Structure formats: C-alpha cells, structure tokens
Amino acid sequence: MNEVKGSAGLPQTLVFRLGTLGAVIGDRFAERIEPYDLKPKHVGLLTALGQDSFASQQDLAARLGVAPSLVVSLADHLESLGAVQRVRGPDDRRRQVLTLTERGHQLLGDCAAEARALDTEITAHLSADQRDALLEALGGLAARAGLPTN
C-alpha cells in the first residue's frame, strides 16, 4: 500500500484545490461587495430571499444550515440598509417573515453583476468549452451537496 507522508499529494486533490480556490475567490468577491456594505453571508441571505416571496427567519436558518441568531443578525444589517423588511406572517402573526424590498432586489442584482464580472476574470484563460464544462461539473457537485444551482 502506498503511504503518503505529510502534505505529499494533497495539492493535487479536488478537496484541496476547491477549498483553496474557494477561499481566494471568496475573498475577492468579498472585496467587490464591500462598497455595498455587504459580506458574502448577507448576499447568501438575499439570494435565499430572492428565491421565495417571503420566508420566516426560522425557515431561512434551517434552509441555510445556520443558527437562527445569525439570520437575525444578518437581517438586522440588511434591514438597516433598507434591503429587507420584517412583516408578520400571513398564517401566523407570531412569526417574523422577511421579504426583499426594491433596494434588496437592486443590491442582489448588483452583487450578481459583481459575481459575473469576477467569473469573467477568473475564467479568462479558459475556452468557452472549458468554461461550460467547469460550470456543468460544479453545478453537479453543488446539486449533489444540496446547494442552489440556478
């Protein structure tokens, strides 16, 4: 049996490459959205809200796999930016439901434009076929992990 010592071979693993690239690209995306007073977690919440007409903070926490207190903190900041509003649930007045405002939709569009621009930068050296293959492969991995793919 081949025994690998230390980090030998680790940089060639998909896990290492995706993790490292994800961290680097995540930092670059964070820099791009900083002027909007947003962090990637805020954009994640905006994205989740953009997929539904409204969602309770509890439901969002479960869907995003985070603590409800994090959703409350993120929503507080987004509300201060005028991007979300809290309303009482239509079926249960005790529940707080978050909805995107017009400003929230605008911020989500701005962040999508920043992401597309970064996509263009990081894939500039790839052919169209290579880029399509990469998107398809990553889409399959994301779907299998239960992440949004559209």
Phi and psi restraints in degrees (value plus and minus 20) as a CYANA .aco file:
   2 ASN   PHI     -98.6   -58.6
   2 ASN   PSI     101.2   141.2
   3 GLU   PHI    -125.1   -85.1
   3 GLU   PSI     105.9   145.9
   4 VAL   PHI    -118.4   -78.4
   4 VAL   PSI     108.8   148.8
   5 LYS   PHI    -122.5   -82.5
   5 LYS   PSI     125.4   165.4
   6 GLY   PHI      39.2    79.2
   6 GLY   PSI    -156.2  -116.2
   7 SER   PHI    -115.0   -75.0
   7 SER   PSI     -11.9    28.1
   8 ALA   PHI     -75.2   -35.2
   8 ALA   PSI     103.3   143.3
   9 GLY   PHI      68.2   108.2
   9 GLY   PSI     -37.8     2.2
  10 LEU   PHI     -79.7   -39.7
  10 LEU   PSI     -65.0   -25.0
  11 PRO   PHI     -81.1   -41.1
  11 PRO   PSI     -36.6     3.4
  12 GLN   PHI    -109.2   -69.2
  12 GLN   PSI     -22.7    17.3
  13 THR   PHI    -103.3   -63.3
  13 THR   PSI     128.2   168.2
  14 LEU   PHI     -80.7   -40.7
  14 LEU   PSI     -61.2   -21.2
  15 VAL   PHI     -79.7   -39.7
  15 VAL   PSI     -66.9   -26.9
  16 PHE   PHI     -84.2   -44.2
  16 PHE   PSI     -66.6   -26.6
  17 ARG   PHI     -85.9   -45.9
  17 ARG   PSI     -66.0   -26.0
  18 LEU   PHI     -85.0   -45.0
  18 LEU   PSI     -61.0   -21.0
  19 GLY   PHI     -83.5   -43.5
  19 GLY   PSI     -66.6   -26.6
  20 THR   PHI     -87.1   -47.1
  20 THR   PSI     -67.1   -27.1
  21 LEU   PHI     -82.0   -42.0
  21 LEU   PSI     -60.2   -20.2
  22 GLY   PHI     -80.3   -40.3
  22 GLY   PSI     -61.7   -21.7
  23 ALA   PHI     -85.6   -45.6
  23 ALA   PSI     -65.9   -25.9
  24 VAL   PHI     -84.6   -44.6
  24 VAL   PSI     -67.6   -27.6
  25 ILE   PHI     -89.9   -49.9
  25 ILE   PSI     -56.3   -16.3
  26 GLY   PHI     -79.7   -39.7
  26 GLY   PSI     -61.1   -21.1
  27 ASP   PHI     -84.4   -44.4
  27 ASP   PSI     -60.8   -20.8
  28 ARG   PHI     -85.2   -45.2
  28 ARG   PSI     -59.7   -19.7
  29 PHE   PHI     -85.3   -45.3
  29 PHE   PSI     -62.2   -22.2
  30 ALA   PHI     -78.5   -38.5
  30 ALA   PSI     -60.6   -20.6
  31 GLU   PHI     -82.8   -42.8
  31 GLU   PSI     -59.0   -19.0
  32 ARG   PHI     -89.1   -49.1
  32 ARG   PSI     -52.2   -12.2
  33 ILE   PHI    -116.1   -76.1
  33 ILE   PSI     -25.8    14.2
  34 GLU   PHI     -76.5   -36.5
  34 GLU   PSI     -59.5   -19.5
  35 PRO   PHI     -80.8   -40.8
  35 PRO   PSI     -40.0     0.0
  36 TYR   PHI    -107.5   -67.5
  36 TYR   PSI     -18.1    21.9
  37 ASP   PHI      44.0    84.0
  37 ASP   PSI      18.1    58.1
  38 LEU   PHI    -144.8  -104.8
  38 LEU   PSI     135.6   175.6
  39 LYS   PHI    -140.9  -100.9
  39 LYS   PSI     142.9   182.9
  40 PRO   PHI     -73.0   -33.0
  40 PRO   PSI     -54.8   -14.8
  41 LYS   PHI     -86.1   -46.1
  41 LYS   PSI     -54.4   -14.4
  42 HIS   PHI     -83.1   -43.1
  42 HIS   PSI     -62.7   -22.7
  43 VAL   PHI     -84.9   -44.9
  43 VAL   PSI     -57.2   -17.2
  44 GLY   PHI     -79.4   -39.4
  44 GLY   PSI     -62.7   -22.7
  45 LEU   PHI     -88.2   -48.2
  45 LEU   PSI     -62.2   -22.2
  46 LEU   PHI     -79.3   -39.3
  46 LEU   PSI     -61.5   -21.5
  47 THR   PHI     -82.7   -42.7
  47 THR   PSI     -66.1   -26.1
  48 ALA   PHI     -80.7   -40.7
  48 ALA   PSI     -61.6   -21.6
  49 LEU   PHI     -88.7   -48.7
  49 LEU   PSI     -51.7   -11.7
  50 GLY   PHI     -89.2   -49.2
  50 GLY   PSI     -35.9     4.1
  51 GLN   PHI    -110.2   -70.2
  51 GLN   PSI     -37.1     2.9
  52 ASP   PHI    -144.4  -104.4
  52 ASP   PSI     137.5   177.5
  53 SER   PHI     -91.4   -51.4
  53 SER   PSI     -55.4   -15.4
  54 PHE   PHI    -181.9  -141.9
  54 PHE   PSI     137.3   177.3
  55 ALA   PHI    -173.1  -133.1
  55 ALA   PSI     124.2   164.2
  56 SER   PHI     -95.6   -55.6
  56 SER   PSI     136.6   176.6
  57 GLN   PHI     -80.7   -40.7
  57 GLN   PSI     -58.1   -18.1
  58 GLN   PHI     -83.9   -43.9
  58 GLN   PSI     -65.9   -25.9
  59 ASP   PHI     -82.3   -42.3
  59 ASP   PSI     -61.2   -21.2
  60 LEU   PHI     -83.7   -43.7
  60 LEU   PSI     -62.8   -22.8
  61 ALA   PHI     -80.1   -40.1
  61 ALA   PSI     -64.3   -24.3
  62 ALA   PHI     -84.0   -44.0
  62 ALA   PSI     -64.1   -24.1
  63 ARG   PHI     -85.2   -45.2
  63 ARG   PSI     -58.3   -18.3
  64 LEU   PHI    -105.6   -65.6
  64 LEU   PSI     -30.3     9.7
  65 GLY   PHI      49.5    89.5
  65 GLY   PSI      16.1    56.1
  66 VAL   PHI    -147.3  -107.3
  66 VAL   PSI     147.8   187.8
  67 ALA   PHI     -88.6   -48.6
  67 ALA   PSI     121.8   161.8
  68 PRO   PHI     -75.2   -35.2
  68 PRO   PSI     -54.0   -14.0
  69 SER   PHI     -83.6   -43.6
  69 SER   PSI     -51.2   -11.2
  70 LEU   PHI     -87.9   -47.9
  70 LEU   PSI     -62.1   -22.1
  71 VAL   PHI     -81.6   -41.6
  71 VAL   PSI     -60.9   -20.9
  72 VAL   PHI     -81.7   -41.7
  72 VAL   PSI     -65.2   -25.2
  73 SER   PHI     -83.4   -43.4
  73 SER   PSI     -65.9   -25.9
  74 LEU   PHI     -83.0   -43.0
  74 LEU   PSI     -63.6   -23.6
  75 ALA   PHI     -84.7   -44.7
  75 ALA   PSI     -57.4   -17.4
  76 ASP   PHI     -77.6   -37.6
  76 ASP   PSI     -66.6   -26.6
  77 HIS   PHI     -85.4   -45.4
  77 HIS   PSI     -65.7   -25.7
  78 LEU   PHI     -83.3   -43.3
  78 LEU   PSI     -55.2   -15.2
  79 GLU   PHI     -86.6   -46.6
  79 GLU   PSI     -58.5   -18.5
  80 SER   PHI     -84.8   -44.8
  80 SER   PSI     -45.5    -5.5
  81 LEU   PHI    -106.0   -66.0
  81 LEU   PSI     -26.0    14.0
  82 GLY   PHI      58.8    98.8
  82 GLY   PSI      -2.5    37.5
  83 ALA   PHI    -109.3   -69.3
  83 ALA   PSI     -46.2    -6.2
  84 VAL   PHI    -154.2  -114.2
  84 VAL   PSI     139.1   179.1
  85 GLN   PHI    -152.0  -112.0
  85 GLN   PSI     128.0   168.0
  86 ARG   PHI    -120.5   -80.5
  86 ARG   PSI     110.3   150.3
  87 VAL   PHI    -153.5  -113.5
  87 VAL   PSI     142.2   182.2
  88 ARG   PHI     -95.0   -55.0
  88 ARG   PSI     122.7   162.7
  89 GLY   PHI     -81.6   -41.6
  89 GLY   PSI     120.8   160.8
  90 PRO   PHI     -86.7   -46.7
  90 PRO   PSI     -49.4    -9.4
  91 ASP   PHI    -118.2   -78.2
  91 ASP   PSI     -41.0    -1.0
  92 ASP   PHI    -164.3  -124.3
  92 ASP   PSI      83.1   123.1
  93 ARG   PHI     -85.2   -45.2
  93 ARG   PSI     -32.9     7.1
  94 ARG   PHI    -100.2   -60.2
  94 ARG   PSI     -37.9     2.1
  95 ARG   PHI    -108.3   -68.3
  95 ARG   PSI     119.0   159.0
  96 GLN   PHI    -110.6   -70.6
  96 GLN   PSI     105.7   145.7
  97 VAL   PHI    -132.6   -92.6
  97 VAL   PSI     116.3   156.3
  98 LEU   PHI    -120.4   -80.4
  98 LEU   PSI     117.8   157.8
  99 THR   PHI    -153.2  -113.2
  99 THR   PSI     130.1   170.1
 100 LEU   PHI     -96.6   -56.6
 100 LEU   PSI     118.5   158.5
 101 THR   PHI    -111.3   -71.3
 101 THR   PSI     157.7   197.7
 102 GLU   PHI     -78.2   -38.2
 102 GLU   PSI     -60.5   -20.5
 103 ARG   PHI     -83.4   -43.4
 103 ARG   PSI     -58.6   -18.6
 104 GLY   PHI     -82.6   -42.6
 104 GLY   PSI     -62.8   -22.8
 105 HIS   PHI     -83.7   -43.7
 105 HIS   PSI     -59.2   -19.2
 106 GLN   PHI     -84.2   -44.2
 106 GLN   PSI     -66.2   -26.2
 107 LEU   PHI     -82.5   -42.5
 107 LEU   PSI     -60.5   -20.5
 108 LEU   PHI     -81.7   -41.7
 108 LEU   PSI     -62.3   -22.3
 109 GLY   PHI     -84.4   -44.4
 109 GLY   PSI     -60.5   -20.5
 110 ASP   PHI     -82.8   -42.8
 110 ASP   PSI     -62.9   -22.9
 111 CYS   PHI     -86.7   -46.7
 111 CYS   PSI     -57.3   -17.3
 112 ALA   PHI     -84.0   -44.0
 112 ALA   PSI     -59.4   -19.4
 113 ALA   PHI     -84.6   -44.6
 113 ALA   PSI     -60.8   -20.8
 114 GLU   PHI     -83.7   -43.7
 114 GLU   PSI     -60.7   -20.7
 115 ALA   PHI     -85.2   -45.2
 115 ALA   PSI     -62.5   -22.5
 116 ARG   PHI     -83.8   -43.8
 116 ARG   PSI     -59.3   -19.3
 117 ALA   PHI     -84.0   -44.0
 117 ALA   PSI     -60.5   -20.5
 118 LEU   PHI     -87.2   -47.2
 118 LEU   PSI     -59.8   -19.8
 119 ASP   PHI     -73.1   -33.1
 119 ASP   PSI     -67.7   -27.7
 120 THR   PHI     -81.0   -41.0
 120 THR   PSI     -63.2   -23.2
 121 GLU   PHI     -82.8   -42.8
 121 GLU   PSI     -67.9   -27.9
 122 ILE   PHI     -98.2   -58.2
 122 ILE   PSI     -35.6     4.4
 123 THR   PHI    -131.4   -91.4
 123 THR   PSI      -6.8    33.2
 124 ALA   PHI     -77.7   -37.7
 124 ALA   PSI     -50.7   -10.7
 125 HIS   PHI    -104.6   -64.6
 125 HIS   PSI     -25.3    14.7
 126 LEU   PHI    -111.9   -71.9
 126 LEU   PSI     130.1   170.1
 127 SER   PHI     -95.1   -55.1
 127 SER   PSI     146.5   186.5
 128 ALA   PHI     -79.7   -39.7
 128 ALA   PSI     -60.6   -20.6
 129 ASP   PHI     -84.4   -44.4
 129 ASP   PSI     -61.5   -21.5
 130 GLN   PHI     -84.6   -44.6
 130 GLN   PSI     -61.2   -21.2
 131 ARG   PHI     -84.5   -44.5
 131 ARG   PSI     -64.3   -24.3
 132 ASP   PHI     -81.1   -41.1
 132 ASP   PSI     -62.1   -22.1
 133 ALA   PHI     -84.8   -44.8
 133 ALA   PSI     -60.7   -20.7
 134 LEU   PHI     -83.4   -43.4
 134 LEU   PSI     -66.6   -26.6
 135 LEU   PHI     -80.4   -40.4
 135 LEU   PSI     -61.0   -21.0
 136 GLU   PHI     -85.7   -45.7
 136 GLU   PSI     -65.6   -25.6
 137 ALA   PHI     -83.8   -43.8
 137 ALA   PSI     -65.8   -25.8
 138 LEU   PHI     -86.2   -46.2
 138 LEU   PSI     -55.2   -15.2
 139 GLY   PHI     -82.0   -42.0
 139 GLY   PSI     -61.1   -21.1
 140 GLY   PHI     -84.3   -44.3
 140 GLY   PSI     -62.7   -22.7
 141 LEU   PHI     -84.6   -44.6
 141 LEU   PSI     -61.7   -21.7
 142 ALA   PHI     -83.9   -43.9
 142 ALA   PSI     -63.9   -23.9
 143 ALA   PHI     -82.0   -42.0
 143 ALA   PSI     -62.5   -22.5
 144 ARG   PHI     -84.5   -44.5
 144 ARG   PSI     -50.4   -10.4
 145 ALA   PHI    -104.9   -64.9
 145 ALA   PSI     -21.0    19.0
 146 GLY   PHI      60.4   100.4
 146 GLY   PSI      -0.2    39.8
 147 LEU   PHI    -111.8   -71.8
 147 LEU   PSI     136.6   176.6
 148 PRO   PHI     -85.1   -45.1
 148 PRO   PSI     121.7   161.7
 149 THR   PHI    -139.9   -99.9
 149 THR   PSI     -21.4    18.6
